[in-house]
Amino acid sequence: MKFIASLILTALLSFAACLFLPWWSIALAAFLVAALIPQKPGKAFITGFIALFLLWGILSFWISNANENILAHKVSLLMLNMDNPYLLMLATAIIGALVAGFAALTGSFLRKSK
């Protein structure tokens, strides 16, 4: 139950934080959730990782499909040297997931050290 609760709370706090703060505020949200909800460090990392992987993956897919992948096609050519917007969406989701996962891991270690 803690896993599902922290997954949903991390995703919701990250979404709300990104409305008003820079993109890296996802780390603050994942850190706070992991520090407040006691979990083992590995499970905290997985929770933060999955929450942001799903959130950023779904959001980037939704935003990109709203404009028929026009920007994603151009950016994928610049960054990946291939015309694959879905690979760019995957890279976006993985970057967000790693940031949140390591922030949640840090929050879990902080809680454990007390």
Buried (B, 14 or more C-beta within 10 A) or exposed (E): EEBEEBBEBBBBBBBEBBEEEEEEBBBBBBBBBBBEBEBEBEBBBBBBBBBBBBBBBEBBBEEBEEEEBEEBBEBBBEEEEEEBBEBBBBBBBBBBBBBBBBBBBBBBEEBEEE
